[in-house]
């Protein structure tokens, strides 16, 4: 295992090279482009043996991946923002067909206004499409997710496409020291892809056909069960990963000082790193605060959240998303988890980072301070101050 100085995009590309996909379908879009550029260079220099296909749009990128997966190939593609929305028609074809495609999405704001910076409205708008969704915190986890995503998606009990999300620019374009596994380690972890769910001239079968209401319900139920089954497979994959690579992950969520925490912030993605630093600072002052990072949004960690917050006096959900006319999508899901577990605790929703707007340490400290009031609220960070776009 060697250490290299890599951006989140490059780290993910290294992980994909170790997974050895048979087909890569590529269409560039900021801030995802570096991933497919790096992979094209790997194919060109011979360090990755793969069919690299240049397509004319994001819609074609996923269509190509579906076609390749349908004949039993391990496939990869990547996108971002409007590109993901352009793919939307194909997302349900991939999940409904139970094709275990892996796709990296570089989280970026959606238009209008036009904006190339990062929030999470693109991926969170597609939660109902039947894909596994994971959110990386740093470059190391990005590389590791690239490998684990194939293990999880291709498992016979899951057979579901996997969307790995990296925060645009904040993670995709910043550099960190990353441990890169050897090819031998990767091969020990990730088995060769084998599936019976493929087109085969020697054993003809029908895929992606039309059905009536009764069979449609049956297919959708099986699709749902496949996603739920991913919970156990994620734990299985991480256990094997830890034994081979020596790095440990904690399933659908990652808890930070939650055992005795009275006030807990729940979030996802790279902002969790700053929240951890803020928790450390407040803990040093004797404040009982903690963090739950959502590593996966689908399948959703209902039980894990309920267990992590059972002693809390108040909870805040910080997300880079808004479901217009209601509240943050993550907040809706968290409240559902609490309701199903019978927990009654004040919850507040903080919407921040839209269009790449910075979330500061002082704002996170302010969230913990407001939680002590133990009142529920929905609040946009950065509204009402200088430079918020509403003055003058």
WOGI-V385226 format. One record per residue. N is the residue number from 0. RES is the residue in three letters. SS is DSSP state (hx for helix, st for strand, lp for the rest). PSI is psi in whole degrees, 0 to 359 (NA if undefined). NEAR is the number of other C-alpha atoms within 12 Angstrom. Layout:
<<N RES SS PSI NEAR> <N RES SS PSI NEAR>>
This chain:
<<0 UNK lp 129 15> <1 UNK st 150 15> <2 UNK st 135 15> <3 UNK st 157 20> <4 UNK st 105 20> <5 UNK st 151 31> <6 UNK st 168 34> <7 UNK hx 319 47> <8 UNK hx 312 49> <9 UNK hx 320 42> <10 UNK hx 318 44> <11 UNK hx 319 51> <12 UNK hx 320 44> <13 UNK hx 320 47> <14 UNK hx 321 45> <15 UNK hx 320 49> <16 UNK hx 319 41> <17 UNK hx 332 37> <18 UNK hx 343 43> <19 UNK lp 63 36> <20 UNK lp 149 39> <21 UNK lp 327 30> <22 UNK st 133 38> <23 UNK st 118 47> <24 UNK st 126 42> <25 UNK st 133 38> <26 UNK lp 126 37> <27 UNK lp 143 32> <28 UNK lp 134 31> <29 UNK lp 137 32> <30 UNK lp 31 41> <31 UNK lp 338 46> <32 UNK hx 322 32> <33 UNK hx 327 33> <34 UNK hx 307 45> <35 UNK hx 332 41> <36 UNK hx 313 30> <37 UNK hx 318 31> <38 UNK hx 324 43> <39 UNK hx 323 33> <40 UNK hx 323 21> <41 UNK hx 320 26> <42 UNK hx 319 26> <43 UNK hx 319 15> <44 UNK hx 359 12> <45 UNK lp 0 15> <46 UNK lp 349 18> <47 UNK lp 121 27> <48 UNK lp 103 22> <49 UNK lp 155 29> <50 UNK st 110 27> <51 UNK st 116 32> <52 UNK st 118 29> <53 UNK st 123 23> <54 UNK lp 172 21> <55 UNK lp 357 17> <56 UNK lp 169 25> <57 UNK hx 323 35> <58 UNK hx 317 30> <59 UNK hx 328 29> <60 UNK hx 313 40> <61 UNK hx 325 47> <62 UNK hx 318 34> <63 UNK hx 316 36> <64 UNK hx 322 43> <65 UNK hx 315 42> <66 UNK hx 318 30> <67 UNK hx 318 31> <68 UNK hx 328 42> <69 UNK hx 339 32> <70 UNK lp 14 29> <71 UNK lp 17 28> <72 UNK lp 145 33> <73 UNK lp 127 43> <74 UNK st 157 46> <75 UNK st 143 52> <76 UNK st 174 57> <77 UNK st 156 49> <78 UNK st 190 45> <79 UNK lp 145 47> <80 UNK hx 241 43> <81 UNK hx 332 32> <82 UNK hx 317 40> <83 UNK hx 319 43> <84 UNK hx 325 29> <85 UNK hx 329 24> <86 UNK lp 350 34> <87 UNK hx 320 31> <88 UNK hx 324 20> <89 UNK hx 338 31> <90 UNK hx 315 40> <91 UNK hx 334 26> <92 UNK hx 318 33> <93 UNK hx 314 41> <94 UNK hx 319 39> <95 UNK hx 329 35> <96 UNK lp 355 34> <97 UNK lp 43 42> <98 UNK lp 118 51> <99 UNK lp 58 53> <100 UNK lp 142 53> <101 UNK st 131 52> <102 UNK st 133 51> <103 UNK st 132 57> <104 UNK st 123 53> <105 UNK st 105 51> <106 UNK st 126 53> <107 UNK lp 148 44> <108 UNK lp 150 39> <109 UNK lp 151 33> <110 UNK lp 163 19> <111 UNK lp 160 10> <112 UNK lp 151 10> <113 UNK lp 134 14> <114 UNK lp 132 22> <115 UNK lp 0 30> <116 UNK lp 175 34> <117 UNK lp 126 44> <118 UNK lp 187 45> <119 UNK lp 21 47> <120 UNK hx 335 40> <121 UNK hx 303 41> <122 UNK hx 321 49> <123 UNK hx 339 40> <124 UNK lp 348 30> <125 UNK lp 25 29> <126 UNK hx 333 30> <127 UNK hx 11 24> <128 UNK hx 358 34> <129 UNK lp 15 40> <130 UNK lp 146 49> <131 UNK st 139 51> <132 UNK st 123 45> <133 UNK st 153 49> <134 UNK st 119 44> <135 UNK lp 150 47> <136 UNK lp 326 38> <137 UNK lp 180 39> <138 UNK hx 323 41> <139 UNK hx 315 40> <140 UNK hx 330 41> <141 UNK hx 311 44> <142 UNK hx 314 43> <143 UNK hx 323 45> <144 UNK hx 324 46> <145 UNK hx 320 49> <146 UNK hx 312 47> <147 UNK hx 331 43> <148 UNK hx 320 49> <149 UNK hx 318 48> <150 UNK hx 316 42> <151 UNK hx 309 47> <152 UNK hx 322 49> <153 UNK hx 352 42> <154 UNK lp 138 36> <155 UNK lp 334 24> <156 UNK lp 349 25> <157 UNK lp 295 36> <158 UNK lp 60 44> <159 UNK lp 139 47> <160 UNK lp 154 47> <161 UNK st 125 50> <162 UNK st 112 49> <163 UNK st 123 49> <164 UNK st 131 54> <165 UNK st 131 53> <166 UNK st 125 49> <167 UNK lp 132 50> <168 UNK lp 306 33> <169 UNK lp 323 36> <170 UNK lp 318 42> <171 UNK lp 328 43> <172 UNK lp 1 30> <173 UNK lp 151 24> <174 UNK st 142 20> <175 UNK st 163 26> <176 UNK st 126 20> <177 UNK st 137 29> <178 UNK st 120 25> <179 UNK st 119 35> <180 UNK lp 164 31> <181 UNK lp 162 20> <182 UNK hx 322 23> <183 UNK hx 319 16> <184 UNK hx 316 24> <185 UNK hx 319 31> <186 UNK hx 328 23> <187 UNK hx 325 20> <188 UNK hx 313 30> <189 UNK lp 112 34> <190 UNK lp 161 25> <191 UNK lp 145 21> <192 UNK lp 123 30> <193 UNK lp 136 22> <194 UNK lp 147 25> <195 UNK lp 350 22> <196 UNK lp 69 27> <197 UNK lp 160 29> <198 UNK lp 133 23> <199 UNK lp 119 15> <200 UNK lp 332 9> <201 UNK lp 345 7> <202 UNK lp 73 11> <203 UNK lp 141 12> <204 UNK lp 166 15> <205 UNK lp 129 16> <206 UNK lp 151 23> <207 UNK lp 46 22> <208 UNK lp 173 13> <209 UNK lp 145 14> <210 UNK lp 166 14> <211 UNK lp 182 10> <212 UNK hx 317 10> <213 UNK hx 310 11> <214 UNK hx 328 13> <215 UNK hx 316 16> <216 UNK hx 318 14> <217 UNK hx 316 15> <218 UNK hx 317 22> <219 UNK hx 324 23> <220 UNK hx 315 16> <221 UNK hx 324 23> <222 UNK hx 318 34> <223 UNK hx 316 28> <224 UNK hx 323 22> <225 UNK hx 317 36> <226 UNK hx 319 42> <227 UNK hx 325 30> <228 UNK hx 338 27> <229 UNK hx 334 44> <230 UNK hx 310 35> <231 UNK hx 325 23> <232 UNK hx 326 32> <233 UNK hx 315 40> <234 UNK hx 318 22> <235 UNK hx 314 23> <236 UNK hx 317 34> <237 UNK hx 327 32> <238 UNK hx 314 22> <239 UNK hx 320 26> <240 UNK hx 316 33> <241 UNK hx 320 19> <242 UNK hx 324 16> <243 UNK hx 318 22> <244 UNK hx 344 29> <245 UNK lp 9 16> <246 UNK lp 136 22> <247 UNK lp 134 20> <248 UNK lp 166 30> <249 UNK lp 33 27> <250 UNK lp 216 36> <251 UNK lp 336 35> <252 UNK st 163 38> <253 UNK st 118 32> <254 UNK st 140 34> <255 UNK st 107 32> <256 UNK lp 45 30> <257 UNK lp 348 33> <258 UNK lp 319 20> <259 UNK lp 13 22> <260 UNK lp 135 29> <261 UNK lp 334 31> <262 UNK st 122 42> <263 UNK st 134 49> <264 UNK st 133 51> <265 UNK st 129 47> <266 UNK st 186 47> <267 UNK lp 156 42> <268 UNK lp 197 44> <269 UNK lp 338 39> <270 UNK hx 341 41> <271 UNK hx 330 39> <272 UNK hx 317 28> <273 UNK hx 324 28> <274 UNK hx 320 41> <275 UNK hx 316 32> <276 UNK hx 322 23> <277 UNK hx 320 33> <278 UNK hx 316 36> <279 UNK hx 316 22> <280 UNK hx 316 21> <281 UNK hx 326 27> <282 UNK hx 323 25> <283 UNK hx 338 12> <284 UNK lp 4 11> <285 UNK lp 9 13> <286 UNK lp 134 22> <287 UNK lp 83 31> <288 UNK st 158 43> <289 UNK st 175 43> <290 UNK st 138 44> <291 UNK st 117 44> <292 UNK st 126 44> <293 UNK st 108 41> <294 UNK lp 328 39> <295 UNK st 138 42> <296 UNK st 333 45> <297 UNK st 121 39> <298 UNK lp 151 39> <299 UNK lp 138 35> <300 UNK lp 64 39> <301 UNK hx 306 31> <302 UNK hx 322 24> <303 UNK hx 320 30> <304 UNK hx 313 42> <305 UNK hx 318 32> <306 UNK hx 322 22> <307 UNK hx 336 37> <308 UNK lp 11 41> <309 UNK lp 340 26> <310 UNK lp 5 24> <311 UNK lp 147 35> <312 UNK lp 333 30> <313 UNK st 152 36> <314 UNK st 141 47> <315 UNK st 140 49> <316 UNK st 118 46> <317 UNK st 121 48> <318 UNK st 154 43> <319 UNK lp 58 45> <320 UNK lp 151 40> <321 UNK lp 130 34> <322 UNK lp 99 23> <323 UNK lp 132 11> <324 UNK lp 358 8> <325 UNK lp 270 15> <326 UNK lp 182 26> <327 UNK lp 140 34> <328 UNK hx 320 33> <329 UNK hx 320 40> <330 UNK hx 317 38> <331 UNK hx 314 28> <332 UNK hx 320 31> <333 UNK hx 315 41> <334 UNK hx 324 33> <335 UNK hx 318 22> <336 UNK hx 318 27> <337 UNK hx 317 29> <338 UNK hx 316 19> <339 UNK hx 333 17> <340 UNK hx 356 21> <341 UNK lp 13 16> <342 UNK lp 136 26> <343 UNK lp 103 22> <344 UNK lp 140 28> <345 UNK st 134 29> <346 UNK st 140 40> <347 UNK st 152 37> <348 UNK st 123 39> <349 UNK st 118 39> <350 UNK st 119 39> <351 UNK lp 168 33> <352 UNK lp 11 34> <353 UNK hx 136 36> <354 UNK hx 23 32> <355 UNK hx 9 28> <356 UNK lp 133 29> <357 UNK lp 138 24> <358 UNK lp 120 32> <359 UNK lp 162 21> <360 UNK hx 322 22> <361 UNK hx 326 20> <362 UNK hx 321 25> <363 UNK hx 319 40> <364 UNK hx 321 30> <365 UNK hx 324 24> <366 UNK hx 313 43> <367 UNK hx 323 40> <368 UNK hx 317 26> <369 UNK hx 332 27> <370 UNK hx 332 32> <371 UNK lp 343 25> <372 UNK lp 344 19> <373 UNK lp 41 23> <374 UNK lp 142 20> <375 UNK lp 142 24> <376 UNK lp 160 24> <377 UNK st 122 26> <378 UNK st 136 28> <379 UNK st 123 28> <380 UNK lp 141 27> <381 UNK lp 7 26> <382 UNK lp 130 19> <383 UNK lp 5 13> <384 UNK lp 179 12> <385 UNK lp 134 10> <386 UNK lp 15 11> <387 UNK lp 358 15> <388 UNK lp 359 11> <389 UNK lp 2 10> <390 UNK lp 152 9> <391 UNK lp NA 8>>
